Amino acid sequence: MANAAAKRIANRNEAAVKTLKLGMLLPTLISILCRVLFRRDSLPPSKGSLAIYIATFFPAFFLSNYLIKIGTTRRDPTTGALISYGEDLNQAGVTEWCYDVLYVTWACQIGSGAFGEWFWWLYMVIPIYAVFKLWISVISPLVLGRSSSQAPETATSEKETSKRQEKLRKRNERGDPRVKMQHGRK
């Protein structure tokens, strides 16, 4: 069963790696095509436009190569048997944020080619989201003394636990032999 899960992750990773490789080439080509078809007056691009493109291309290139490196599967060259499926590229957390940065970068590249340089303002979503996450997880709990976002989950799990404990207590009062009261444990 574990081998089936490894094969499934390997297949998803291979598809994601293929998408990442295409994603580094296609948005640039589509942006140039949109400039040629819809915005001939923007050819050649201004120095500011090129500077923005280069400044955003390098983080996207780094993140894409990082995801390709950790997600590339290794197979035996003679038999084609799976040796390593790499890291799961569908996992939440940093991998997910890498994809978000890539998608925003690609959208900005295509949008700037089709609609104009003002479309690069969409890129501001990335630092705004980073500040938001930093505020929620670090700054707000430290400065304002608020608890983190996990507090509501804890309260609901305590209510469920207390309902269970109440049910066990009632069974114990009736003398149900299935219930053994354990005092002093949490």
N, C-alpha and C positions, 0 to 999 in steps of 0.2 A: 504494500500500500504506500509506503514511503517513497518507493521508486516511482510510482505513478505521479505523486505530488512533485517530485523532482523533475520529471519529464514535462509536466504541465508548466512549472515555473520556467524551465529551459525554453519551451516553445514561446511563452509570453515574452521572455527576455530577448529571444532572437528577433521577434517581431518589433519590440521596442527599440532594439539597437538599429534595426533597419530604418525605422521611422526617424531616429535621431540623426542617422547619417544623411538621410534625405532632407531632414529639417535644417541642416546647416547649409544646404545648397539651394533648395527651392525658394525660400523666402527672398533671398538675394535676387534670384532670377526673376521671380514674380514682381519684385519691386522695380527692377530695371524695365521689365516689360510694361508695367503700368505707367512708368514715366514716359516711355516711348509712345504708348498708345494714347494716354489721356493728358499728360502734362509735359509736352515737348519743351515748353518754356523753362522747365526745371533741369534741362540738360545743357551742359554738364552740371552736376550737383554743386552747390556752393561749398565753400570751405567749412562753414559751420555744420552743414548737413553731413559732410564726410566725417567731420570730427565726432559728431554724435553717433554716426553709424559705427565708426571704429571703436569708440568708447564703450558701446554696448555689445559689439561683436566679440570682444575678447572675453568678457565674463560668460557669454553664451557659449563660446568655443570651449572655454575651460570646463564649464558644467557639462556640456555635451560629451566631451572626452572623458570626464570623470564617470558619467553614467555608463558610457560605452565600456570603459575599463572594468567597472565593478559588475556589469551585467552580462559581459560576454561569456558564453558557454564554451567549455572545452570538451572536445570529443576526441576519441581515439582515431588517429588518421587512417588506420587500416580497417577497423571494423565499424567505425562510426558510433561506437558505444559512448554513452554520456559519462564523462569523467567528473566534471564539475558544472553545475548549472549557474554559477555566479550568484551574486546577491539578488534578491527579489526586487525588481525595479517597480513593483506595484505596492511596496510597503509605504506606510505613512511616515511622516516626519521629514527629515532632511531631503530624502529622495523626492518626496512630493513637492517640496519647496523648490528644488532644482528644476523640476518640470514646470512649475509655475513661472519661474524666471525665464525659462526658455520660451514658453508660449507667449508671454507678454513681449519678449524681445522680437519674436517672429511676427507677431501681430503689428508691432510698431514699425518694423521694416516694411511690411507689405502696405500698411496704412499710410506711411509717409510717402511711398511711391504712388499710391492711388489718390490720396486726398491732400497731401501737403505736409510741410514740416511741422505744423502744429500738432500732428498726430503723435509726435514723440512725447507729448505731455502725459500720455497714457502710461509711460514708463514710470511715472511718479507713484503709481500704485504699489510698486515694490517697496520703496523705503517707507511709505505710509503704513503698509501692512507690517513691516518689521518693527516700526515704532509702536504700533498697536499691540503686537505680541509681547514686546518688551515691557510695555506699560502694564498689561494684564498679568504677566507672570513674574515680573521682578519689581518694577518701580512702585506700583500701587500697593502691593503687600508690605514693602519696606517703609515707604513714606507715609502712607495713609493708615497703615495697620489693618488693612482689609485682608480677609482670608483669600486664598487663591480660588480659582473657579471650581475646585473640587469639593468645596464645602457643601453645595446643594446635593451632590451625589452621596456624600457621607450621611447627610440627614435622612435621605430616603432609605439608605441601606439600614440605618439604625431603626427606623420605623418598622421595616420588614422584619428585622431581627427581633424587635420587641413583640411584634405580633406572634412570631413563632414561639418566643419564650412564654408568652401568655397562654398559648395553646398547650404547651408542654406542662405549664403549671397547673392548668385545669385538669389535664389527664392525670397528673400526679395526685391531685386532691381526690379524684375519683378512685384512686388506687390502681390505676392501669399498670400492669407489670412491665409494659414495654418502656416505661419512662424511668430513668434513673436520674435523680437530681444531683448535679455536681456543683457544689458550693465553692466560691472563690475563683472560678475560671471565667475568663472573658472570651 
